[in-house]
Amino acid sequence: MTTCTRHRLICRLLATATLTTVLGGPQLALADGGGTFSLYDADRNGYLDQQEFVTFIASKRNRADVAEFWTFQRVDEDGDGRISEQELVRALLEDIKRKQQ
C-alpha cells in the first residue's frame, strides 16, 4: 500500500468515525466502506459545495452554535469554494475539542 493510499484510508476511517459520532451513531455509516461524507456529497465529486454543506449543517443536532462556528468560509480552509473530506474532518475535530473545553 502506498503512502498516499494509506493516508486516504486513514482520512476516510477518521472521517467515518468522527461523522458517525458527531451526527448520531452507527445508522449513518452506510455504503462506501462505512463513510458518511458521501451522504452529503450528492454529486459524488469528492467535495461539498455550498448547497451540500447546507444539507450537512441541517443534520447537526446541536444547532445553537451552527451560525457562529459552522460557516462555509471557515470550513473551506483553502478558499477554493468547496469543502474536502479532510477539511470537514478537521472542522469536526475542532468542534469536538471546542465543546470539551
Secondary structure, DSSP 4 states (H G I P E B T S, - for coil): --HHHHHHHHHHHHHHHHHHHHHTSGGG--TGGG-SHHHH-TT-SSEE-HHHHHHHHHT-S--TTHHHH--HHHH-TT-SSSEEHHHHHHHHHHHHHHHH-
